[in-house]
């Protein structure tokens, strides 16, 4: 694992793509990329195929994101870590466009 900042890390595999995706989403929503990495580690320990009930992937998103993207659950789970992080960013953008901050952006907003 390569460290982003104190207590946040990203896996060595596909590290450049993961870091680019983390920074892209973080910049779009003014979120600390290390906070997103920490959330991913907590939710899935960087396992792109993680499933907990109806929640899937790195960020444990619900089935609405697969529908929004026009792909199946299995297709979402087959996405790379970087692509799942970008999809999470799409979800955050959609949710925040419906009347305010999402719970995630509320807690992860950089100071």
N, C-alpha and C positions, 0 to 999 in steps of 0.2 A: 504494500500500500504506500502511495506517495502522499505526503501531507500537504493539504491546502493551507491550513492555519492550525492553530492550537485546537485539538480535538476534532478535526475534520479531515477526512482522507478520501481518496478515490483509488480504485483498483489499478494495478499496473497495466492490465490488458486494455487496449484501446484508450489509453490515458489521454492522448491529445484530443481525441474526439469527445471524450467525456468532459474534459476541462473546457473545451470550446462551447459545448452545449450548456454546461453549468453557468458559464459567464454570460452567454447569450440570454438565457432565461433570467438570470439575476439582473442583468442590465435593463432588460425590458420592464421589470416590475420593481426595480430598486430594492432587491433582496440580496443579502450577502450570499455569494455562491457557497461559502463554507456552511451556511445554515441549511441550504438545500442538500448539500452532501451529507450533513449530519442527519437530516430527516430521512434520506434514502438509506443510510446505514441502519437507522432505527427501524424503519419500515420493512426492509427486505435484505439487509446485509449485502447489498449490491447484487442480488440474484434477480436477473431480468425475468425469470420464469416463476417467481414467487406468487403463490395463490393463497389467499386467506378468505374462504367463503366466496363472495362475489367480487372481492377486491383483488387486483392483479398488478404485477409488474413491480418495478423499482419503487414507485411512489404509492403503490396500493390504491390505484384509482378505481372507481366504480365502473360498471358496464356502460354508462353513458358516454365515456370517452371513446371507446371502440366504435359505438354507433355514430358519434360525431365525426370520427375519422373515416367512416365507411369501411371498416375492416372487422373481421371476426376477433373473438377473444384470443384464439390460437395465433392469428396473425399478429396481434398486438404483442403477445408473449414472445414471438419470434423476432421482434424488433431489437436492434442493438441497444445498448445502454444509452448511447448518445441520442438515438431516435426516441427512446422512451422519455428522456429528459425534455426533449423538444416538444413532445406531445403533452407532457405535463404543463409546459409553458402555454400551449394552446388552451388547455383546460383552465388554467388560471386566468387567461385573458377573457375567455368566454364567461367565466363565473363573475369576474370583477366588472364586466360590462353589463351585468344584470342588476345594477344597483348598489355598488360599493365594493368594499374589500372582501375577499374570501377569508375564511379562517386561517388558511395558510399564510397569505400575505400579511394578515394582521399580526401574526406571531413572528414571522420571519423578516419583517421589514427592517432594513438596516437603519441604525440610529442617524 
